[in-house]
Amino acid sequence: FFEKSNNAHRRGKLFLSIKMISSKASFASKRKLLHLLSPSIFSSASSLPENNPITATTIKKTTPSTISSHSLSTTTTTPIVELRQYHLHPSQTAHYTQQTTLSSPLRTSHLPLALFAYPETGSLPLNTAFHVYHYPGGLSERATLRTQLAKETEWKEYLKNVKGCMMEQRSGIFVEAKIGLDDVKGLKYYVDNPRKDGGATDSTKSIIELRKYQLQLGYDTVPKFLSIYSQALPYKLRAPNTHSTTELVTVLVSDVGSLNTVYEVWKHGGSGVDDADGGALMHCGMEAMEQSRQSSRGIQEWREGIAEIAKLAISFESSVLKPSEFSPLK
């Protein structure tokens, strides 16, 4: 592929010429060529002679970054989910909660909020505001809506009031995994159909169970996980004695942030149906979660699935969150 120009060699410079990049050249040959080219050669493209076969335009079109770019698996039309975590100062949590509740109509009218909750126990730090947004229009919709909200005077006042409450802010982009089960409604359902507390007390309100899998590195790890999980999940969902209020909301796979991370989002408790007489009752979320977890542990197919998943995982964490009063998912 390469030959040295004698004149260039005498001047201590190296000029490269490509003898063959045509439709007949294999993709592997082109890729090998591109990997051999150093960054310094690319940066000096504009200084190459006019008769040199490599031009700035040619290089721009054939750099590896333009041949294959998969740092984001999403496009502007792929729905995305954003998880935001604000770690609050313990002495300021009550003030933040109050101000955030008061301004919630502005938030929900501008952003596709699915969940706003605070950790009760588990791996997530206490005094953390955990909020989830579902953007059907993808990254471009997220940018547009957040820009519009930022212009609102009321929103600016809200941020001014709560800025001092926050010690750290985190954000990550996820995509919803396609499990292929009607039982799993997905986040958009709750954005479009926000739930009411229905007069629930603190002891009978629903809880959100967040289960996090940190998987090993590798392109095949997440697909393997989802394949095993999808096959074993129906047995867990239909385990005898599973609480009537337990439901899998969604499964999220990280796309921007800590990669190869998978979240299960479960809801337990709250308004449900009493199997005895068909009447509506309020159920304790913690008790419902424990009952459902105990039921699934006796199912052999689910145990076998988890055993295979364990081979792919680095760590596993769980947290229990209490939804705020304005959270659509609760």
RAKAFEN-V509487 format. One record per residue. N is the residue number from 0. PSI is psi in radians with two decimals (NA if undefined). Layout:
n->(N	N)
psi->(PSI	PSI)
This chain:
n->(0	1	2	3	4	5	6	7	8	9	10	11	12	13	14	15	16	17	18	19	20	21	22	23	24	25	26	27	28	29	30	31	32	33	34	35	36	37	38	39	40	41	42	43	44	45	46	47	48	49	50	51	52	53	54	55	56	57	58	59	60	61	62	63	64	65	66	67	68	69	70	71	72	73	74	75	76	77	78	79	80	81	82	83	84	85	86	87	88	89	90	91	92	93	94	95	96	97	98	99	100	101	102	103	104	105	106	107	108	109	110	111	112	113	114	115	116	117	118	119	120	121	122	123	124	125	126	127	128	129	130	131	132	133	134	135	136	137	138	139	140	141	142	143	144	145	146	147	148	149	150	151	152	153	154	155	156	157	158	159	160	161	162	163	164	165	166	167	168	169	170	171	172	173	174	175	176	177	178	179	180	181	182	183	184	185	186	187	188	189	190	191	192	193	194	195	196	197	198	199	200	201	202	203	204	205	206	207	208	209	210	211	212	213	214	215	216	217	218	219	220	221	222	223	224	225	226	227	228	229	230	231	232	233	234	235	236	237	238	239	240	241	242	243	244	245	246	247	248	249	250	251	252	253	254	255	256	257	258	259	260	261	262	263	264	265	266	267	268	269	270	271	272	273	274	275	276	277	278	279	280	281	282	283	284	285	286	287	288	289	290	291	292	293	294	295	296	297	298	299	300	301	302	303	304	305	306	307	308	309	310	311	312	313	314	315	316	317	318	319	320	321	322	323	324	325	326	327	328	329)
psi->(-0.54	2.63	2.56	2.42	2.23	-0.74	-0.73	-0.68	-0.69	-0.55	-0.03	0.25	2.68	2.08	2.38	2.43	2.46	2.10	-0.47	1.78	1.72	-3.12	-0.34	-0.38	2.41	2.73	-0.64	-0.67	-0.75	-0.73	-0.70	-0.72	-0.79	-0.62	-0.46	-0.49	2.25	2.76	-0.57	-0.59	-0.72	-0.71	-0.37	0.34	-0.61	-0.30	0.04	2.62	2.68	-0.54	0.05	2.35	-0.44	2.08	2.91	-0.67	-0.76	-0.79	-0.73	-0.61	-0.31	0.22	2.60	-0.59	-0.43	-0.31	-0.78	1.99	2.00	0.56	-0.49	2.21	-0.09	2.81	3.12	-0.25	-0.03	2.20	2.46	2.84	2.28	2.24	2.16	2.37	2.13	1.99	2.08	2.64	2.28	-0.63	-0.22	0.02	-0.76	-0.73	-0.76	-0.80	-0.75	-0.87	-0.64	-0.65	-0.75	-0.63	0.09	-0.61	-0.62	-0.72	-0.86	-0.38	-0.35	-0.50	2.56	1.20	2.30	-0.66	2.38	2.05	2.94	2.37	2.41	-0.72	2.88	-2.78	-0.47	2.39	2.48	2.89	0.76	2.27	2.05	1.96	2.56	2.34	2.46	2.01	1.76	-0.56	0.12	-2.71	-0.63	-0.68	-0.72	-0.84	-0.75	-0.85	-0.69	-0.59	-0.73	-0.74	-0.66	-0.36	-0.23	2.24	-0.74	-0.64	-0.67	-0.70	-0.70	-0.84	-0.66	-0.64	-0.52	-0.11	-0.69	-0.20	-0.40	2.28	-0.44	2.52	2.41	2.60	2.48	2.63	2.33	2.87	2.59	2.26	2.53	1.73	-0.52	0.47	2.37	-0.40	-0.43	1.87	-0.53	2.85	-0.57	-0.59	-0.72	-0.51	-0.74	-0.39	1.21	2.44	2.70	2.73	-0.51	0.58	0.32	2.56	3.03	-0.56	-0.27	0.04	2.70	2.79	2.78	2.21	2.13	2.06	2.12	2.23	2.13	1.98	2.85	2.75	2.68	2.54	-0.50	-0.16	-0.87	-0.81	-0.68	-0.77	-0.87	-0.59	-0.84	-0.78	-0.79	-0.58	-0.59	-0.47	-0.78	-0.59	-0.62	-0.78	-0.54	0.32	2.37	2.46	0.12	2.40	2.49	-0.40	-0.13	2.24	2.47	2.07	-0.85	2.91	2.19	2.46	2.26	2.52	-0.63	2.17	-2.44	1.90	2.86	0.67	2.33	2.34	2.35	2.37	2.00	2.61	2.36	2.50	-2.94	-2.63	2.29	-3.02	2.26	2.10	-0.39	-0.86	0.06	0.09	2.69	2.30	2.81	2.27	2.49	2.21	-0.75	-0.72	-0.69	-0.74	-0.82	-0.73	-0.77	-0.67	-0.73	-0.65	-0.76	-0.46	-0.31	0.01	2.05	-0.72	-0.65	-0.70	-0.69	-0.68	-0.78	-0.62	-0.67	-0.67	-0.63	-0.50	-0.37	-0.24	2.59	-0.73	2.84	2.28	2.71	2.63	2.62	2.22	2.59	2.09	2.57	2.92	-0.36	0.06	2.25	-0.69	2.00	NA)
